[in-house]
């Protein structure tokens, strides 16, 4: 499970994603990871440079492919 948040998100506070991630890690009984990806210097999907978007998508796909053994 991969949660995502942004440090500067004014709509959904990063605290909520951090807390949910910690709770899911606590309850996790499988060998699958529960991770949090947190961006800095951006907000709720705004102000992202092309490089930030590419890195985000790369991280998402890498996580997905790892979990699917692709």
C-alpha atoms as one frame of an Amber mdcrd trajectory, in Angstrom:
protein
   0.000   0.000   0.000   1.390   3.385  -0.956   0.001   6.580   0.509   0.944
   9.932  -0.991   0.843  13.428   0.429   2.463  16.814   0.034   3.973  18.878
   2.811   2.249  22.043   1.572  -1.198  20.524   0.947  -3.810  22.954   2.242
  -6.807  20.712   1.464  -5.715  17.479   3.114  -3.188  17.949   5.882  -0.118
  15.694   5.572  -0.699  14.672   9.188  -3.698  12.605   8.072  -1.657  10.569
   5.592   1.138  10.113   8.130  -1.303   8.927  10.765  -3.115   6.577   8.355
   0.173   5.109   7.163   1.323   4.495  10.729  -1.997   2.869  11.623  -1.951
   0.619   8.559   1.658  -0.369   9.289   0.598  -1.265  12.813  -2.295  -3.424
  11.567  -0.429  -4.990   8.655  -0.187  -8.773   9.036   1.232  -9.474   5.592
   4.773  -9.226   4.287   3.697  -6.428   1.939   4.930  -2.920   2.761   2.817
   0.054   3.771   4.682   3.181   2.697   4.222   6.932   2.606   5.557   9.136
  -0.186   5.658  12.773   0.875   6.549  15.641  -1.451   8.090  18.902  -0.347
   7.692  22.332  -1.926   4.298  21.571  -3.445   0.652  21.495  -2.509  -2.513
  19.672  -3.531  -1.373  18.819  -7.056  -0.304  22.348  -7.883   3.099  23.867
  -8.406   4.797  20.655  -9.482   7.617  20.914 -11.948   7.884  18.413 -14.780
  10.751  16.759 -12.921   8.593  16.340  -9.790   5.753  14.788 -11.800   8.140
  12.376 -13.539   9.745  11.342 -10.229   6.314  10.821  -8.659   5.101   8.626
 -11.530   8.383   6.703 -11.534   8.052   5.996  -7.793   4.427   4.900  -8.203
   5.179   2.533 -11.055   8.304   1.159  -9.396   6.294   0.373  -6.274   3.497
  -1.209  -8.305   5.828  -3.322 -10.446   7.729  -4.506  -7.362   4.522  -5.602
  -5.700   3.349  -7.408  -8.837   6.779  -9.005  -9.422   6.949  -7.489 -12.895
